[in-house]
Amino acid sequence: MTRYKRITVKVGSNVLTRPDGTLDVTRVSALVDQIATLRAYGVEVILISSGAVACGRSELRSHDTRRLDNVDRRQLFSAVGQVKLINRYYDLFRDQGLTVGQVLTMKESFATRRHYLNQRNCMMVMLENGVIPIVNENDTVSVTELMFTDNDELSGLVAAMMDCDALIILSNIDGIYDGDPSDPGAHVIERVDPTRDLSEYIRTERSGFGRGGMVTKYRIARKVADEGIEVIIANGKRERILTDLILGEHTVTATRFAPAAEPASSLKRWIAHSDGFAKGRITLNANAVKALMSDHAVSVLPVGVTAVEGEFEKDDLVKVAAPDGSLIGVGRISYSAAEARGVMGRHDCRPMIHYDYLYIDSND
């Protein structure tokens, strides 16, 4: 038996592609075999899979796409490759006696609570009926400014939305190193406690065919772990990596982010990942910031607000900033922008953001 009941597995482009950018079918098949083993042990798996663009690139190798800009080329490759990729997964999982379903989503689909819950319900129904959700961003209609940073960001949102026990991010290295990974003296940091900051070890460059990098992985891992979900960054090119991590069959080197002791509520998880959709911003005084950053449950009161920016309606999401302008959180506000300006600084009013609808980012 395993302590994991439901996990999200994100597998990146650098794991699933060959050096020429085409799909590594052998690697995909090995991944499917491992997920089938986990399912046999009763573990529910949600798969966030890159590889559609690689499939499309492979299928259209004889076409001259140099005249297309990057967005058009990505949309073309994705439109062709998504069909090929899901069919590949369908056939491989069917050989294992398992059924898969495709979920294509976009960043804006997480902007409202209603759309968020609709997606959650869809995947819950799939899991309850033994269907493995295979999730990817709908690159055929997404445009640059509305795209996820990469599938790391999408996987964090899905893991939080689906109340997973763990998020496994499979990359092409063993985890986060305490130095340059190419340095023989560097070692993988194997455990990250909630209070530990690894920013000094994170390299900013991207690699291979993915859109993101270790900066994104670290940011998402930190946020998801703070919400009560274990996060593991591991090397997807290692044999049996998933079964070794989840079933403990062999010791494997990886970076594990320990989850916070108290899991965040489903509503707070949605708010935490929705800061990109905030309609406005409120600035707090130093005393209000100190209260919010304490260990006590505190709401944002009008008396602590010094500025209100933007135009928003009651129940919209707004960012919460410190006096120096740094962002410390996001929440669902109980006033319109005009009403908020009218009550800021006052003592005798209901909270601007109730604690139950407030997410404070302790890492900012």
C-alpha positions as CSV (number, residue, x, y, z in Angstrom):
1,M,0.0,0.0,0.0
2,T,1.0,3.6,-0.4
3,R,0.1,6.8,1.5
4,Y,-0.7,8.6,-1.7
5,K,-4.4,8.4,-2.8
6,R,-4.4,11.0,-5.6
7,I,-1.4,12.6,-7.3
8,T,-0.8,15.0,-10.2
9,V,2.1,14.1,-12.4
10,K,3.5,16.8,-14.7
11,V,5.9,15.6,-17.4
12,G,7.8,18.2,-19.3
13,S,8.9,18.6,-22.9
14,N,12.5,17.9,-22.0
15,V,11.5,14.5,-20.7
16,L,9.2,13.5,-23.6
17,T,11.3,14.8,-26.6
18,R,14.4,13.6,-28.3
19,P,17.3,16.0,-29.1
20,D,15.8,16.8,-32.5
21,G,12.5,17.9,-30.8
22,T,10.4,14.9,-31.9
23,L,8.4,12.8,-29.4
24,D,10.3,10.0,-27.6
25,V,7.7,7.2,-27.9
26,T,9.8,4.9,-25.7
27,R,9.8,7.4,-22.9
28,V,6.0,7.9,-23.2
29,S,5.4,4.1,-23.1
30,A,7.5,3.8,-20.0
31,L,5.6,6.6,-18.3
32,V,2.3,4.8,-19.2
33,D,3.6,1.5,-17.7
34,Q,4.4,3.3,-14.4
35,I,1.0,5.0,-14.2
36,A,-0.7,1.7,-14.8
37,T,1.3,0.2,-11.9
38,L,0.2,3.1,-9.7
39,R,-3.4,2.6,-10.7
40,A,-3.1,-1.1,-9.7
41,Y,-2.1,0.0,-6.2
42,G,-5.2,2.3,-6.0
43,V,-3.5,5.6,-6.7
44,E,-5.5,8.0,-8.8
45,V,-3.4,9.9,-11.3
46,I,-4.0,13.1,-13.1
47,L,-1.4,13.6,-15.9
48,I,-0.3,17.0,-17.1
49,S,1.5,16.2,-20.3
50,S,3.6,18.3,-22.6
51,G,4.5,16.9,-26.0
52,A,1.8,18.1,-28.3
53,V,4.0,20.7,-30.0
54,A,6.8,18.0,-30.4
55,C,4.2,15.7,-32.0
56,G,3.1,18.4,-34.4
57,R,6.7,19.3,-35.2
58,S,7.4,15.7,-36.0
59,E,4.3,15.3,-38.2
60,L,5.0,18.5,-40.1
61,R,8.7,18.1,-40.7
62,S,8.3,18.2,-44.4
63,H,6.4,21.5,-44.3
64,D,8.2,24.9,-44.5
65,T,7.0,26.8,-41.4
66,R,9.8,29.4,-41.3
67,R,7.5,32.1,-42.6
68,L,5.2,31.7,-39.5
69,D,5.8,33.7,-36.3
70,N,6.3,31.9,-33.0
71,V,2.7,32.0,-32.0
72,D,1.3,30.8,-35.3
73,R,3.9,28.0,-35.5
74,R,3.0,26.9,-31.9
75,Q,-0.7,26.9,-32.7
76,L,-0.1,24.9,-35.9
77,F,2.1,22.3,-34.2
78,S,-0.3,22.0,-31.3
79,A,-3.4,21.6,-33.4
80,V,-1.8,18.7,-35.3
81,G,0.2,17.3,-32.4
82,Q,-2.5,17.3,-29.8
83,V,-4.5,14.7,-31.8
84,K,-1.4,12.6,-32.3
85,L,-0.4,12.8,-28.7
86,I,-3.8,11.9,-27.1
87,N,-4.2,9.0,-29.6
88,R,-0.8,7.7,-28.6
89,Y,-1.7,7.9,-24.9
90,Y,-5.1,6.3,-25.7
91,D,-3.6,3.3,-27.4
92,L,-0.9,2.8,-24.8
93,F,-3.3,3.0,-21.8
94,R,-5.9,0.8,-23.6
95,D,-3.2,-1.9,-23.9
96,Q,-3.0,-1.7,-20.0
97,G,-6.8,-1.9,-19.7
98,L,-7.1,1.7,-18.7
99,T,-9.2,4.6,-20.2
100,V,-8.1,8.1,-20.6
101,G,-9.9,11.4,-21.2
102,Q,-8.6,14.6,-22.6
103,V,-9.0,17.9,-20.8
104,L,-7.9,21.0,-22.7
105,T,-7.9,24.2,-20.7
106,M,-6.8,27.9,-20.7
107,K,-5.6,30.2,-18.0
108,E,-8.7,32.3,-18.2
109,S,-10.8,29.2,-17.4
110,F,-9.5,29.5,-13.9
111,A,-10.4,33.2,-13.5
112,T,-13.9,32.7,-12.0
113,R,-14.9,30.5,-9.2
114,R,-17.7,29.0,-11.3
115,H,-15.4,28.0,-14.2
116,Y,-12.9,26.6,-11.7
117,L,-15.5,24.4,-10.0
118,N,-16.8,23.2,-13.4
119,Q,-13.4,22.0,-14.3
120,R,-12.9,20.4,-11.0
121,N,-16.3,18.6,-11.3
122,C,-15.4,17.3,-14.8
123,M,-12.1,15.7,-13.6
124,M,-13.8,14.4,-10.4
125,V,-16.4,12.6,-12.5
126,M,-13.6,11.1,-14.7
127,L,-11.6,9.8,-11.6
128,E,-14.8,8.4,-10.0
129,N,-15.4,6.4,-13.2
130,G,-11.8,5.1,-13.5
131,V,-10.8,7.5,-16.3
132,I,-7.3,9.1,-16.2
133,P,-7.5,12.8,-17.0
134,I,-4.8,14.0,-19.4
135,V,-4.6,17.7,-19.1
136,N,-2.9,20.3,-21.3
137,E,-3.2,23.9,-22.2
138,N,-5.2,24.6,-25.3
139,D,-2.3,26.1,-27.3
140,T,-4.4,26.3,-30.4
141,V,-6.5,29.2,-29.0
142,S,-4.3,30.6,-26.3
143,V,-2.3,33.8,-27.1
144,T,1.0,34.8,-25.5
145,E,-0.3,37.2,-22.8
146,L,-3.0,34.7,-21.6
147,M,-0.9,31.6,-21.6
148,F,0.4,29.8,-18.5
149,T,4.1,30.3,-17.9
150,D,4.3,26.7,-18.8
151,N,2.8,23.4,-17.7
152,D,4.4,23.7,-14.2
153,E,2.0,26.5,-13.5
154,L,-0.9,24.5,-14.8
155,S,0.1,21.5,-12.8
156,G,0.2,23.5,-9.6
157,L,-3.3,24.8,-10.2
158,V,-4.7,21.3,-11.0
159,A,-3.0,19.7,-8.0
160,A,-4.5,22.3,-5.7
161,M,-7.9,22.2,-7.4
162,M,-8.1,18.4,-7.1
163,D,-7.0,18.1,-3.5
164,C,-4.1,15.9,-4.4
165,D,-1.7,14.4,-1.9
166,A,1.3,15.2,-4.1
167,L,2.4,17.0,-7.2
168,I,5.3,15.2,-9.1
169,I,7.2,17.5,-11.5
170,L,9.3,15.4,-13.9
171,S,12.2,17.3,-15.4
172,N,15.5,16.3,-17.0
173,I,17.5,16.8,-13.9
174,D,17.4,15.1,-10.4
175,G,16.0,18.2,-8.6
176,I,17.3,21.5,-7.2
177,Y,21.1,21.6,-6.6
178,D,23.0,23.5,-4.1
179,G,25.3,24.7,-6.9
180,D,25.7,24.5,-10.6
181,P,24.3,21.0,-11.7
182,S,27.3,20.5,-14.0
183,D,29.7,20.9,-11.0
184,P,30.7,17.5,-9.7
185,G,30.7,19.0,-6.2
186,A,27.1,20.1,-6.3
187,H,24.4,18.0,-4.6
188,V,20.7,17.7,-4.9
189,I,18.8,19.4,-2.0
190,E,16.6,16.4,-1.0
191,R,14.2,18.0,1.5
192,V,12.8,21.5,1.7
193,D,11.0,22.5,4.8
194,P,8.3,25.2,4.7
195,T,10.5,27.9,6.1
196,R,13.6,27.2,3.9
197,D,14.3,29.6,1.1
198,L,16.2,28.2,-1.9
199,S,16.2,31.3,-4.1
200,E,20.0,31.6,-4.0
201,Y,20.3,28.2,-5.7
202,I,17.8,28.8,-8.6
203,R,19.3,29.3,-12.0
204,T,17.3,31.6,-14.3
205,E,18.0,30.2,-17.7
206,R,15.6,27.9,-19.6
207,S,16.6,24.7,-21.4
208,G,15.6,22.6,-24.3
209,F,12.1,22.8,-25.7
210,G,10.1,23.9,-22.6
211,R,8.7,27.4,-22.0
212,G,9.6,27.5,-18.3
213,G,12.6,26.7,-16.1
214,M,13.6,26.0,-12.6
215,V,12.5,29.4,-11.5
216,T,8.9,28.6,-12.3
217,K,9.2,25.1,-10.8
218,Y,10.5,26.5,-7.5
219,R,7.8,29.2,-7.3
220,I,5.0,26.7,-8.0
221,A,6.5,24.1,-5.7
222,R,6.8,26.6,-2.9
223,K,3.2,27.8,-3.3
224,V,1.6,24.3,-3.6
225,A,3.6,23.0,-0.6
226,D,2.4,26.0,1.4
227,E,-1.1,24.9,0.6
228,G,-0.6,21.5,2.2
229,I,0.5,19.4,-0.8
230,E,3.8,17.6,-1.1
231,V,5.8,18.5,-4.2
232,I,8.6,16.4,-5.7
233,I,10.9,17.6,-8.5
234,A,12.6,14.6,-10.0
235,N,14.3,13.3,-13.2
236,G,11.7,11.9,-15.6
237,K,14.4,10.2,-17.6
238,R,15.3,7.8,-14.8
239,E,13.8,4.3,-15.1
240,R,10.8,3.6,-12.9
241,I,11.0,7.1,-11.4
242,L,7.3,7.3,-10.6
243,T,6.9,3.9,-9.0
244,D,10.1,4.4,-7.0
245,L,8.9,7.8,-5.7
246,I,5.3,6.8,-4.9
247,L,5.7,3.1,-4.0
248,G,9.1,3.4,-2.4
249,E,10.5,0.4,-4.4
250,H,13.9,1.9,-4.6
251,T,15.7,4.9,-3.1
252,V,15.7,7.8,-5.6
253,T,17.4,11.2,-5.5
254,A,14.9,14.1,-5.8
255,T,13.9,17.4,-4.2
256,R,10.9,17.0,-1.9
257,F,9.0,20.1,-0.6
258,A,7.4,19.2,2.7
259,P,3.7,20.3,2.9
260,A,2.5,22.8,5.4
261,A,1.0,21.2,8.5
262,E,-2.4,22.8,7.9
263,P,-3.8,22.4,4.4
264,A,-5.5,25.5,2.9
265,S,-9.2,25.4,2.1
266,S,-10.3,24.8,-1.5
267,L,-11.4,28.4,-1.8
268,K,-8.1,29.7,-0.6
269,R,-6.3,27.5,-3.0
270,W,-8.2,29.0,-5.9
271,I,-7.5,32.5,-4.6
272,A,-3.8,31.7,-4.2
273,H,-3.5,30.7,-7.9
274,S,-5.7,33.5,-9.3
275,D,-3.6,36.6,-8.5
276,G,-3.1,37.1,-12.3
277,F,-6.8,37.8,-12.6
278,A,-7.0,40.5,-9.8
279,K,-9.0,43.6,-10.8
280,G,-7.4,46.1,-8.5
281,R,-5.1,46.6,-5.6
282,I,-5.2,47.9,-2.0
283,T,-2.3,49.2,0.0
284,L,-2.0,48.6,3.7
285,N,-0.2,50.5,6.5
286,A,2.7,48.9,8.4
287,N,0.5,47.9,11.4
288,A,-2.0,46.1,9.1
289,V,0.8,44.2,7.3
290,K,2.3,43.2,10.6
291,A,-1.0,41.8,11.8
292,L,-1.6,39.9,8.5
293,M,1.9,38.3,8.6
294,S,1.4,37.1,12.2
295,D,0.3,33.6,13.2
296,H,-3.2,34.8,14.0
297,A,-6.2,34.7,11.6
298,V,-6.7,38.3,10.7
299,S,-9.0,40.0,8.1
300,V,-8.2,43.1,6.2
301,L,-10.0,46.0,7.9
302,P,-10.7,49.4,6.3
303,V,-8.8,51.2,9.0
304,G,-5.5,49.6,7.8
305,V,-6.0,50.5,4.1
306,T,-4.2,53.6,2.8
307,A,-4.8,53.4,-0.9
308,V,-7.3,51.7,-3.4
309,E,-6.3,51.3,-7.0
310,G,-8.3,50.1,-10.0
311,E,-12.0,49.6,-10.7
312,F,-13.6,46.5,-9.4
313,E,-16.9,45.2,-8.1
314,K,-17.8,43.5,-4.9
315,D,-16.5,39.9,-4.7
316,D,-13.7,40.6,-7.4
317,L,-10.2,39.5,-6.6
318,V,-7.7,42.3,-5.6
319,K,-4.0,42.3,-4.8
320,V,-2.9,43.3,-1.3
321,A,0.3,45.4,-1.0
322,A,2.6,46.6,1.7
323,P,3.5,50.3,2.1
324,D,6.6,49.9,0.0
325,G,4.5,48.5,-2.9
326,S,5.5,44.8,-2.5
327,L,2.7,42.4,-2.9
328,I,1.9,40.2,0.1
329,G,-1.3,38.5,-1.0
330,V,-4.6,38.4,-2.9
331,G,-8.2,38.2,-1.7
332,R,-11.9,38.5,-2.6
333,I,-13.0,42.0,-1.6
334,S,-16.4,42.7,-0.1
335,Y,-16.7,46.2,-1.4
336,S,-16.7,47.8,-4.9
337,A,-13.8,50.2,-5.7
338,A,-16.0,53.3,-5.0
339,E,-17.2,51.8,-1.7
340,A,-13.7,50.8,-0.7
341,R,-12.4,54.3,-1.2
342,G,-15.2,55.7,0.9
343,V,-14.5,53.5,3.9
344,M,-10.7,53.2,3.9
345,G,-9.1,54.4,7.1
346,R,-12.3,54.0,9.1
347,H,-12.8,51.9,12.2
348,D,-16.5,51.3,12.1
349,C,-16.9,49.1,9.0
350,R,-17.0,45.4,8.1
351,P,-13.8,43.8,6.8
352,M,-12.6,44.7,3.3
353,I,-11.4,41.1,2.8
354,H,-12.5,38.5,5.3
355,Y,-9.8,36.0,6.4
356,D,-11.6,33.1,4.8
357,Y,-11.2,34.8,1.4
358,L,-7.6,36.0,1.9
359,Y,-4.4,34.3,0.8
360,I,-1.2,35.7,2.2
361,D,2.0,34.7,0.4
362,S,4.6,34.2,3.1
363,N,7.4,34.0,0.5
364,D,7.0,37.5,-0.9
